[in-house]
Structures are given as C-alpha cells and as structure tokens.
C-alpha cells in the first residue's frame, strides 16, 4: 500500500514537471496531469527495468532522484502519445 502511495506522489510530481518541460500547450487540467504522470511513472519504470535487467515488467519508478528523472521521461512520453491521440481525434 505504501508503494502505491509513493508511485502516485511520484507520478503527480513527474507529471507536473513533464508538463512544464514539454513544449506547446497540452490542455487538460490537474487530473489529466496526475493521470499522465502516474502512467508516465509506470512507462519510465518499465522501460528502465527492461534496459537494466532485460525483462519487461510493469513497475513504477523508485522514489528517488533517479526514479524521478525516469518518471519525468516516462511522463513526457505519455504526454507525447496523448497529444498524438487527441490531435488525431480532433481533426
């Protein structure tokens, strides 16, 4: 349970930082930022786990500075994918 809360807090922080870093207007409110941050934390943690161990497992980034960096990168990827999906549906 404590790990889940840590992932949520890390995801919220990573989502806010990624949204500030990502160029352009993304839209969405605080809830969208939180959700994309949490998804990004899972994406970043899973990709890091794949590169580090060679095994693909769904895992969140650890609650540390390197974990935050991985989560931010994952959140940027999630924001990019989200912008592709919403751009195509708006056309």
C-alpha positions, 0 to 999 in steps of 0.5 A: 500500500505504501508503494502505491502511495509513493508511485502516485506522489511520484507520478503527480510530481513527474507529471507536473514537471513533464508538463512544464518541460514539454513544449506547446500547450497540452490542455487538460487540467490537474487530473489529466496531469496526475493521470499522465504522470502516474502512467508516465511513472509506470512507462519510465519504470518499465522501460528502465527495468527492461534496459537494466535487467532485460525483462519487461515488467510493469513497475513504477519508478523508485522514489528517488532522484533517479526514479524521478528523472525516469518518471519525468521521461516516462511522463513526457512520453505519455504526454507525447502519445496523448497529444498524438491521440487527441490531435488525431481525434480532433481533426 
